[in-house]
Amino acid sequence: CAKAVEYLHTASLILDDLPAQDNATLRRGKPTNHMQFKESTSQLAIVGLIAEAFSSLSTMNKRFDSEIICTLIEYVAEIVGHRGLCFGQ
């Protein structure tokens, strides 16, 4: 679960820095992702990180009940969806 949170947090930072959002050139004193790589690469990184977050959540069924996992995935989908991350942007 912690991996998923980190993937989503990183994706949100890259998204926030993009030219269409804040157009930040630095984050913590270093060039932002889209400044270091192409903007299109940054967009693909965001999609990949979000997909990886859901993938890591879906494989937790070895340790947790599947109903709990489904509830968690539903919650994460909501916080990165139009009521969460998208709304915040």
PyMOL commands that set and color helices and strands:
alter all, ss='L'
color gray80, all
select helices_A, chain A and resi 2-17+33-36+39-62+66-80+85-88
alter helices_A, ss='H'
color red, helices_A
select strands_A, chain A and resi 26-27+30-31
alter strands_A, ss='S'
color yellow, strands_A
deselect
rebuild
show_as cartoon
